[in-house]
Amino acid sequence: MTDNGAIMVAISRQKGSGGAHIGQIVAERRGMRFVDGGLLRDASEYLLVHDPNLEKVKERIGTWWDTMAGALAMGGMSGLGMLPMDTMQEAESARLERRIIEEMAEHHSAVIVGRGAGHVLKGRPGVVRIFLHAPEAWRIARVGERAGITEAQARDDVRQSDRDRAGFMRALTGTDWTDARQYDLAIDTATTGIDRATELVLQLVPAS
């Protein structure tokens, strides 16, 4: 556990490998909060818009959970009046994402999917870093089935996601995103199946 007793599960995943699904189940079964990359981006943009001088970011991060819950009840963070972001704001948003992840680790047990959380939290006690992957063809089939899109569309989505995530992690860490040595556990979900992969992650995560 971390110094305050919090447990953090940082899941990095290839698109279609089941990361969000597994993360949600782990969070539910272990009584933890669940945050994915989309929510982190929304939260960082919200903080930028509502406090452009960043003078009270820590206080706003501390109350972010309440804000997020209310926004989701009203249809998502997009209803909070966010503005388009230029390149400088994109960089500041990425920095805020890191601060949000670090603040969560100080105060909450959580499962975080994406946005380099494993790298941000590297070296902290109580952090479990997971990488979920699977062969491309299996992921394409799964994405196509779940999204109700053609195989060609699913292939484009999967390959674009792989490029984007590889680029993001290379910029963030200077390392190969798929290098299993960066993680405590790497799972081929095509081989294990989603249910078995979930159980393997749960074995590493004590109840909070």
C-alpha positions in Angstrom: 0.0 0.0 0.0 1.0 3.7 -0.3 1.9 5.6 2.8 -1.7 6.6 3.3 -3.0 3.0 2.7 -4.3 3.7 -0.9 -3.9 1.1 -3.6 -3.5 2.1 -7.2 -3.9 -0.1 -10.2 -2.5 1.4 -13.4 -3.7 -0.4 -16.5 -2.0 0.2 -19.9 -3.7 -1.6 -22.8 -3.9 -2.1 -26.5 -7.3 -1.1 -28.0 -9.6 -4.1 -28.0 -7.7 -6.1 -25.3 -10.4 -5.4 -22.7 -8.7 -2.9 -20.5 -11.7 -0.7 -19.6 -13.9 -3.7 -19.0 -11.3 -5.4 -16.8 -10.5 -2.2 -15.0 -14.2 -1.6 -14.2 -14.7 -5.1 -12.7 -11.5 -4.9 -10.6 -12.6 -1.5 -9.3 -16.1 -2.7 -8.4 -14.9 -5.9 -6.8 -12.2 -4.2 -4.7 -14.3 -1.2 -3.8 -12.1 1.2 -5.7 -12.7 4.2 -7.8 -12.5 3.8 -11.6 -11.0 6.4 -14.0 -10.2 6.0 -17.6 -8.1 8.2 -20.0 -11.1 10.0 -21.3 -12.2 11.2 -17.8 -8.6 12.3 -17.1 -8.5 14.4 -20.2 -11.9 15.9 -19.5 -10.8 16.7 -15.9 -7.6 18.4 -17.0 -9.5 20.5 -19.6 -12.1 21.4 -17.0 -9.5 22.6 -14.6 -7.8 24.7 -17.3 -11.1 26.4 -18.4 -12.3 27.0 -14.8 -9.0 28.2 -13.4 -6.9 29.5 -16.3 -4.2 30.9 -13.9 -3.9 27.5 -12.2 -3.7 29.2 -8.8 -6.1 26.9 -7.1 -5.6 23.6 -9.0 -4.9 21.6 -5.9 -8.2 22.6 -4.3 -10.0 21.9 -7.5 -8.4 18.5 -7.9 -9.5 17.7 -4.3 -13.2 18.3 -5.2 -12.9 16.9 -8.7 -14.7 13.6 -7.8 -17.8 15.5 -6.8 -17.7 17.6 -9.9 -17.2 14.6 -12.2 -20.1 12.7 -10.6 -22.5 15.6 -11.1 -21.4 16.1 -14.7 -21.8 12.5 -15.6 -25.3 12.5 -14.2 -26.0 15.4 -16.6 -24.6 13.6 -19.6 -20.8 13.9 -19.3 -18.0 16.4 -18.8 -18.8 18.0 -22.2 -21.7 19.7 -20.6 -19.3 21.8 -18.4 -18.5 24.3 -21.1 -15.0 23.3 -22.1 -13.2 25.4 -24.7 -11.0 24.3 -27.7 -7.4 23.8 -26.6 -4.3 25.1 -28.5 -0.9 23.4 -28.4 0.2 25.2 -25.3 -2.9 24.2 -23.5 -2.5 20.6 -24.7 0.9 20.5 -23.0 -0.5 22.1 -19.8 -3.4 19.6 -19.9 -0.9 16.7 -20.0 0.9 18.2 -17.0 -2.4 18.5 -15.1 -3.3 14.9 -15.9 -0.1 13.9 -14.1 -1.0 16.1 -11.1 -4.5 14.6 -11.0 -3.1 11.1 -11.0 -0.6 12.0 -8.2 -3.4 13.6 -6.2 -5.6 10.5 -6.5 -2.7 8.4 -5.3 -2.5 10.6 -2.2 -6.2 10.3 -1.3 -8.0 7.4 -3.0 -7.6 3.8 -4.0 -8.3 3.7 -7.7 -8.0 1.8 -10.9 -6.7 4.1 -13.7 -6.8 3.0 -17.3 -4.5 4.7 -19.7 -2.7 8.1 -19.8 0.6 6.7 -18.7 -0.5 6.3 -15.1 1.9 3.4 -14.5 4.8 5.7 -15.4 3.5 8.6 -13.4 3.2 6.4 -10.3 6.4 4.4 -10.8 8.2 3.7 -7.6 5.3 4.4 -5.3 4.4 1.6 -2.9 1.0 0.0 -3.4 0.9 0.5 -7.1 0.2 -2.4 -9.4 1.1 -1.8 -13.1 -0.6 -4.0 -15.7 -0.3 -4.3 -19.4 -3.1 -5.9 -21.4 -2.4 -6.9 -25.0 -3.6 -9.4 -27.7 -2.9 -10.2 -31.3 -4.2 -7.5 -33.7 -6.6 -9.8 -35.5 -8.3 -10.8 -32.3 -8.6 -7.1 -31.2 -10.0 -6.0 -34.5 -12.7 -8.7 -34.3 -13.6 -7.7 -30.8 -13.7 -4.0 -31.5 -15.8 -4.6 -34.6 -18.3 -6.8 -32.7 -18.6 -4.5 -29.7 -18.8 -1.3 -31.7 -21.0 -2.7 -34.5 -18.7 -1.5 -37.2 -17.1 -3.2 -40.3 -13.9 -5.1 -40.1 -12.1 -2.4 -42.1 -13.3 0.3 -39.7 -12.3 -1.7 -36.7 -8.9 -2.3 -38.3 -8.4 1.4 -38.8 -9.5 2.2 -35.3 -7.2 -0.4 -33.7 -4.1 0.6 -35.8 -4.7 4.3 -35.2 -5.1 3.7 -31.5 -1.9 1.7 -31.4 0.0 4.5 -33.1 -1.4 7.2 -30.9 -0.7 5.3 -27.7 2.8 4.3 -28.7 3.5 8.0 -29.6 2.1 9.2 -26.3 4.1 6.8 -24.2 7.3 7.4 -26.2 6.9 11.2 -25.6 6.0 10.6 -21.9 8.6 8.0 -21.0 11.0 7.6 -23.9 10.4 3.9 -23.9 8.5 1.3 -25.9 4.9 1.1 -24.6 4.7 -2.6 -25.2 7.9 -3.5 -23.3 6.6 -6.0 -20.6 9.6 -5.1 -18.4 7.8 -1.8 -17.5 4.9 -3.6 -15.8 4.3 -6.0 -12.9 2.0 -8.2 -15.0 1.5 -8.5 -18.7 -1.4 -10.5 -20.0 -2.4 -11.7 -23.5 -6.2 -11.5 -23.1 -6.7 -13.5 -26.3 -4.9 -16.5 -24.7 -6.4 -16.2 -21.2 -9.8 -14.8 -22.1 -11.2 -11.7 -20.4 -12.6 -13.4 -17.4 -9.4 -15.2 -16.5 -7.4 -12.1 -17.1 -9.6 -10.2 -14.7 -9.0 -12.9 -12.0 -5.2 -12.7 -12.6 -5.3 -8.9 -12.0 -7.5 -9.4 -8.9 -5.0 -11.7 -7.4 -2.5 -8.9 -7.3 -4.9 -6.3 -5.8 -5.9 -6.6 -2.1 -9.2 -5.3 -1.0 -9.1 -1.6 -0.2 
